[in-house]
Amino acid sequence: MPWDDKFECMPVDELQRFQLKKLQETVDWVYERVPFYRKKLDELGIRAKDITSVEDIRKLPFTVKTDLRDNYPFGLCAVPLRDLARVHASSGTTGKPITGPYTAEDVEQWTECVARVLWAAGIRSEDIVQNAYGHGLFTGGLGLHQGASRIGCAVVPTSSGMTERQIMLMKDFGTTALLCTPSYALTIAERAEDMGVSIRDLPLRVGVFGAEPWTDAMRNEIEEKMGIAARDIYGLTELGGPGMGYECDAREGLHINEDHFIVEIVDPETLEPLPAGERGEMVLTAIQRRAMPLLRYRTRDITKIIRGKCSCGCTFAKIDRIFGRSDDMLIINGANLFPSQVESLLMEMEEVEPQYLLMVRKKRHLDEVGVKVEGKKYVYEAGARKIAEVEKKIGAHLKGLLGISFGVELVAPKALTRSEGKAVRVIDQRPK
């Protein structure tokens, strides 16, 4: 049973009529209130009356991350500051942060969307939810706290870090659901093993993980080490944070909350729409937000749309798991490479742990890419000959399937720095 069967199980034709109405309202809303969009729409000669079907969304202008930075902090805000209930923001590691203002209505809608996400993962009012996402300006911690509270759960707001304390509280409080990044879930599992605590013997039964791309291989590793069901979620600060996409029991993609967001897939080069089933860049339009609704926001996330009614009963379209980001794609001597491709192939090797680091540099006129990956304890203890054998095996596996030569360095277990938030997987040392 969905959290909100009125919308989650709404017939597709009825849902599209709802989306069209909300899209028209949103175009009117931003035209009247946001000079940036008024100028864009005037240049294209587009008004809300020109949008007569959901497909007409392609007539609207794209929005990109630099638009948000150029209009920092509130240039894209559609309401007076006195009407704001909250402001979140991204970390701003590459310049000015991306702001996410909310009206009270926006916060209420966000809370409902997150409740759907957690409910679909099997979280119920009797659960004790340990929320190890960062709290503060980052949307993850407070957003998921709101959704879990709406369901009626007891929430333990640990935030990220202090891993030994996280494990102590799991054990002492009887935590049944864990919320954090997938890389931090692995860090918790490893630290628990060091402490002599068997996570599998604790009441923990489900984890809801997001904020970074992760593969099915990493999911399997988490489920094996923690003895839980691991669920994926999706969200962006720019469009309201977590609560945009979620996995159901089918685990065949992430449902998009289509009563709040219209999802498209476009070719990242031509920006032309791609049909369902073709992989490209995901574009999202917020159709119910009041403070800062964005039109056709280019997420840079690479995925595909999956249409059709799901076995869970939900009629919302799904997206495939995020394959990578168009702006994270590495070009190695003319060949395209996503870190997630390397991760998937590394996880096929029984001799390694799910911890790796890609390093790219320029040697004369050519790109060189190396990968450090942690070996299993038994491999590393076997000595130099075994290590060299595994390094050669990994290099051949990557070269054979990706067509790129890698310098492979097998390092000791736990040699690579662990993440308490988003994992750093790539260091690109090439001149900019």
Secondary structure, 3 states (H helix, E strand, C coil): CCCCHHHHCCCHHHHHHHHHHHHHHHHHHHHHHCHHHHHHHHHHCCCHHHCCCHHHHHHCCCECHHHHHHCCCCCCCCCCHHHCCEEEECCCCCCCCCEEEECHHHHHHHHHHHHHHHHHCCCCCCCEEEECCCCCCCHHHHHHHHHHHHHCCEEECCCCCCHHHHHHHHHHHCCCEEEECHHHHHHHHHHHHHHCCCHHHCCCCEEEECCCCCCHHHHHHHHHHHCCEEEEEEEEHHHCEEEEEECCCCCCCEEECCCCEEEEEECCCCCCECCCCCCEEEEEEECCCCCCCCCCEEEEEEECEECCCCCCCCCCCEECCCCEECCCCEEECCEEECHHHHHHHHCCCCCEEEEEEEEEEEECCEEEEEEEEEECHHHHHCCHHHHHHHHHHHHHHHHHHHCCCEEEEEECCCCCCCCCCCCCCEEECCCC
